[in-house]
Amino acid sequence: MPSLNVTFTEEELDGVRAAAAAEGKSLKQYLHDLGVREMQRGRFVAGASAWAERLRGEFDDAFPEEVPPSERGGAAAA
């Protein structure tokens, strides 16, 4: 299985160890889970952004006063 060596300052490592201990995890498990969680968060944000973009036109039509002035068709910025 692939592995990775990560360099920390003593202060950083102390903080990471404390965070791992607070979650009741080994340092190795904590760092693994942190990387996986960040990957999942990125996927979630990308999906949520795509969903919001698909609905942007419908929202703008329903709530025209919420459209930023710079994005209003033909309207001058305030």
N, C-alpha and C positions, 0 to 999 in steps of 0.2 A: 504494500500500500504506500502511495506517495506520502512524503512528510515534508516539513518545512522548519527551518531554523529561523527564529525571529530574535532580533537583538533589541533589548530594552536597557534603559539606564536603570540604576538601582532604584531610584525613586519611582520610575514607571512600573518596574516589576513589583515593587511593594504594593502599589495601587492595584495592579492586576491581580495579584495574589489575594488581596483583601476582598476584591469584588468576587473572585471565585469562591472564597471561603463564605462570603455572605450568601451565595446561592447554594452552598453545600456541595460544590463541585471541585474536582481536581483542576489544577491549572490547565492541563491538556484538554480536558472535557470542556471547560469554560471557553477556551480560545477556539476550539472546534465549533461549539454551539454559536459563538459570537459571529464567526464567519458565515455559517449557514444562515443564521437569522438575518444578517445584513443582505445576503443574496436574496432571501425570500422577501425582505422589505423592498428591495429594489424592484422585484417583479410585481409586487403589489402596487407600488407607486406608479409604475409604467402602465399597468392595467387600469388603475383608477384614472390616470390622466387621459388615456385613450377613450375611456367611457365618458368622461366629462367633455372631451372634444366632440364626440359623436352627438352629445345632447346640447352643445353650446347654442346652436341656431334656435332650437326649440325654447331654450331658456331665455335667450335674447328677445325672441318674439313675445314671450309671455311677460317679461319684465324689462321693457325697453329702458326704463329709468336706471337700471343697474348696469347698462352697457357703458364702459368707460368712454368719455367724450372723444378720445383719440380714435376710437373704433367705430363711432357712429357714422353711418353713411352720410356724407355731405355736411355734417355739423361741424362747426368750428369749436376748437378746444376752449374751455372756459378760462 
